[in-house]
Amino acid sequence: VNLMLTGGLPVRKIESTMTLDLAIQAYMERRTDLPGGAQMAGISYNCFLQEIEARNIVVLDEEGFLDQLAFLAERFESEALKDALQAVVVNQM
């Protein structure tokens, strides 16, 4: 049985979308990492990563990212970049 709501979407599709949204929210709030978010959403790591990227959410897992950010902050004498770097470092503690 495929139950439909007034919007025309199957109930199962809405439930999986809500679960994915909750997992993405948890990732954005740093309550989980990419593998954990994928597990929460019940999808593969690659699918979760693709959904994160499709929503234009920045992934900070790239090795050396913080070093690159620090270099740019110094190079351009950007207080905004220095503040962003500080926020990321503080959140990782």
N, C-alpha and C positions, 0 to 999 in steps of 0.2 A: 504494500500500500504506500503510495507516494502522496502524502498530505500536502495540500497547497494552502498558502496564506493569501490574503487579498492582494498582496503585491505580486503574486504570481510565482514566487520562489518556493521551491520545496522546503519543508521544515528542516530536513537534514542539511541542506545547503546553508541555510541561515545559521544553524547551530555550529557548523564548521567554520563559517565566516566569523562568528562571534568568538569562537575559541582562538582562531588565528589573531583576531584583533587584540584579545587579552594577552596572548603570548608576545605580540609586537609591543604592546604597552609595557609589559614587564621588561622586555629587552631595552626599550627606550629609557626606562626608569632605573636601569642597571640592576634589576632584581634577578636577572638571568643573563647568560651569555648566549651566543648563537646556537650551539648544540642543545642547550637547555630550552631555548625558545622553540626550536624545532620539535623537541620532545613534547613540550606543553601543547603545541598546536596539532600534534599527531601527524606531522609530515616529515619528509626527509630534510636533512640539513641543507641540501642544495635548493630545494623548493622554498624553504624558509629564507635563505639568503637572497634568492631571486625576488621574493615578495618584499623584503626589506629594501632592496635596491630599487624596485619598482615604485615604492613609496618615497623615494629620495631621502632615505634615512642613512646618515653617514655611518659607515662601519669603521671603527678605530682599531681593528685587530691587526692591521698591517704592521709588520715588524719595521721599526725605524721611523714610524710616523711621528712620534713625539720628538725625536731628534730633528726631523725635517721641520716640524712646527717651530721648534726653538730657533733653528737657523733662520727661518723666514721672519720670525718676530724680531730677532736682532738685526738682520739684514735691512729690513724695512722700518726699523724703529717703531714698530706697531704696538701700541699699548693694548689694543683689542686682541691681537694674537697672543701677547704675553698673558693677558687675563684668561684667555681660552686655555692656554697651556697650563696655567696654574689651577684652573677649575678641573681639568682632566687629571692632573697629578693628585690633587686633593681627593677626588672621587675614587681613585684607585687605592687609596690607603684604607 
